[in-house]
């Protein structure tokens, strides 16, 4: 995570606009856009290629998914508060908000696990049809992103107890984690629209 | 700069007794960091020095160049005469698959990477890349991917020696070497038609993707953030510029194949339906996803070559590059357009008239920025005081040969013509002119140009002339007749052919040419070894060159520049040597802080090693070998362990003071 010892030493005179770590994260997110872009395109291209008897809306629970979407959005809000707290050096407020993000993230993951289990119970598996394949791979990849984010934030939470975190050194680390978290959130909004809501529109 | 004024660098001081001895410090984990290690092996395994990483990339790439070359020679030997039975059809499939995969991913890309690593920090006046440990991770992950892809050959060899049998628990281990072609079209890659070799191929490419992505992000940050003061974007050497474009191409193109490979892996291992027609999947999706990656990949291979040419031609014409800004701009345009032409690989799949016409036009359009570059190179030569040194000869060869590859490329851009040429030897001729005649000659030019900088040794004698003659003549004899073979209808990827189609003599000529070419490459390697082992000292600036890397010692010290240079102009060293007084390179005062160096680390190596069990485990799990799922999980555990320790050990770093603790 913090590989920039030399960087920080040398950066002082470069035409530095964005911190090294932050720029790296932006580039990763640019690349990640293409990952999710490919997954979501595959899902949309394969839409309606499954047998007509299969109806995704019969499986979906829009209430549950709306709830988990709302939870994820709120976690982003808390993440923003955590970043702001770190900038001000308010470690306690930072911890409180990060715990909130982790908790909300876990609720989102639990909803996803419940949803997957429910779908499998209703006989939709990876190999049932193209919907199963594209849906699980796409939402699963998103779930893995959320899980990695949660793991990252848990690490940060414990790190904040070592006394090595301060507004000057660690604000950028928290900001980078925040960028990642917001991105994962935005991707979910696209998935929620293109995968769930689209099925309720008649076209 | 202090070093440029003397012809040869001052030998390191022998008064080591006066020096403070550097001792490794403990990391935040309490472990001793592998810095200042006496063991050369440990030093290289844990290094984060971009120069050592670059040299390792280069050495491994040359090793795989030989492997891929031997595969090509076997292919050509098999095709020398009609109805040859030197190798079986299946072995032939394995050979052309591994030849393509090896040459693209394990020879040319890492050779490009070798130059990126070695040169970018030197060219922009930085101490190292932005994330030195990520750089080490990229190198070792690349090695892990190469091992996984080639693991099938090892099993095959063991089987031939009677040490491995495909019976009992390993009964599923058929078809162990990838044999689906370098673009692995669905549905040939399904479990119905191909064996565990395809899984090695999938996992190997996936791991190589991790290496390419991480190193590209690293280089973009390096180029944007780590430039020395005064090194504005439009003052950067063109090689660095082209590397920047390539890094962006990689981070936006690789995700498409990563997802395509993941889908294929899920199809094979978990029974999904992405490319399974019976389950509603569409194999054509693979072609789209593959070529959305695959066409930018062509520019990922060629743009660094164009960067090398743009450095060598001005250096030996004693003129600045003609139209620097437009050369940079056309490189960027090629990068953008590279994403918009993928379907020209699919004209015969029935895209529809509109799509075919659009992609046809876009493909012709991409010839424009390429042509602009060629004219600029010719403009650079025009009126210059041309010196026919070894790098120059290869660069001139590039301009000529690459243009021929480009011309047949424009022929492919016309969809009706392409329909005739698809899957014939005409295509083979085209892309070998681009890759061998273009990219490879440029890379050899780069080797001849920069090895004196990398090793501080000068080339001996004029063996390079023989290399140039043999390689250029050899590649023309090998690949030019393939145009005719293609027009006469010889299909690619068939292991033999019947007499009487008029293909016999052309094929024999191609085969003879390939041996001449191979001999030329062998001489190149001999020349390289001779130079490194017993060349005369090269001095800092043996070519009277233009860019910043020649302003430091040969080979550069571990810290590149003792004091950060301040850059007053484009072609910084040239301006420093021959320009007006106000264009001298000056040095920034370090205020006694010394030189901050990053610490070596074991963690990138540990994390990368984890990719081997992960890749092999998933592949062998698909083949039904027991417990392989756990082996894959063990790999994941290693990766997680390496990464966690990496984060916890802290970045470290130490300070060097010339004259105090270093010579």
Interface residues (C-beta under 8 A of the other chain):
Chain A: X1 X2 X3 X4 X5 X6 X7 X9 X10 X11 X13 X14 X15 X16 X18 X20 X23 X24 X27 X28 X30 X31 X32 X34 X35 X37 X38 X39 X42 X45 X46 X49 X50 X51 X126 X127 X129 X130 X132 X133 X134 X136 X137 X155
Chain B: X126 X127 X128 X130 X131 X132 X133 X134 X213 X216 X217 X218 X220 X221 X224 X225 X226 X227 X228 X229 X232 X251 X252 X253 X254 X255 X256 X258 X259 X260 X262 X263 X266 X267 X270 X271 X272 X273 X274 X279 X280 X281 X282 X285 X289 X564 X588 X593 X596 X597 X598 X599 X646 X647 X650 X651 X652 X653
